[in-house]
Structures are given as structure tokens and as C-alpha cells.
Amino acid sequence: MDNVINLFSRRLTTEPAQQTRRGESNQESAAAATALQPSSFSDIAERNRVNQQRLKKEREQANKSVLKSYRIK
């Protein structure tokens, strides 16, 4: 599985200590770098499934409001 390429993840760039943003400590930049670590496929699939269900519920609620306002149902 070492040959798998993820097209949607960002590459992690390591910045030298001199080039960190103003007001940001080394610990904060390290924490930000670990937050960008790619997740496993199952984690991403689960997150996508949850987002898909959330969007479906939002669409159903919006459609319900539109149908009610136009007195279609």
C-alpha cells in the first residue's frame, strides 16, 4: 500500500524556526503540522458518510419549508 497516492491531501511543509509566522510559537506550528497529517481511509470514509447524512437532512428540511410555503403539500 505504499504506492497509493491521495489526490486530496496537502503536502506537509516544514518551516524553519526563522520563517514561522509572527506571533506563532514553535509549539503552535508543530500542532498545526500534526493537524494536517493524513487520516486513514476508514476515517475519511466515515467523515464523508456523516457529512453526506447531515447534508441530506439539511436538504430535506429546506425542501419541507419550501413545500409548506408554497402550499404544495
NORKA-V211468 format. One record per backbone hydrogen bond with DSSP energy under -1.0 kcal/mol. CO is the residue of the C=O (numbers start at 0). NH is the residue of the N-H. E is the energy in kcal/mol with one decimal. If there is no record, write none. Layout:
co=CO nh=NH e=E
co=CO nh=NH e=E
This chain:
co=0 nh=3 e=-1.1
co=15 nh=18 e=-1.2
co=20 nh=23 e=-1.7
co=24 nh=28 e=-2.0
co=25 nh=29 e=-2.1
co=26 nh=30 e=-2.3
co=27 nh=31 e=-2.1
co=28 nh=32 e=-1.9
co=29 nh=33 e=-2.0
co=30 nh=34 e=-1.5
co=33 nh=36 e=-1.2
co=39 nh=43 e=-2.1
co=40 nh=44 e=-2.7
co=41 nh=45 e=-2.2
co=42 nh=46 e=-2.3
co=43 nh=47 e=-2.5
co=44 nh=48 e=-2.2
co=45 nh=49 e=-2.4
co=46 nh=50 e=-2.4
co=47 nh=51 e=-2.4
co=48 nh=52 e=-2.2
co=49 nh=53 e=-2.3
co=50 nh=54 e=-2.6
co=51 nh=55 e=-2.0
co=52 nh=56 e=-2.2
co=53 nh=57 e=-2.2
co=54 nh=58 e=-2.5
co=55 nh=59 e=-2.4
co=56 nh=60 e=-2.2
co=57 nh=61 e=-2.4
co=58 nh=62 e=-2.9
co=59 nh=63 e=-2.2
co=60 nh=64 e=-2.0
co=61 nh=65 e=-2.0
co=62 nh=66 e=-2.8
co=63 nh=67 e=-2.1
co=64 nh=68 e=-2.4
co=65 nh=69 e=-2.1
co=66 nh=71 e=-2.6
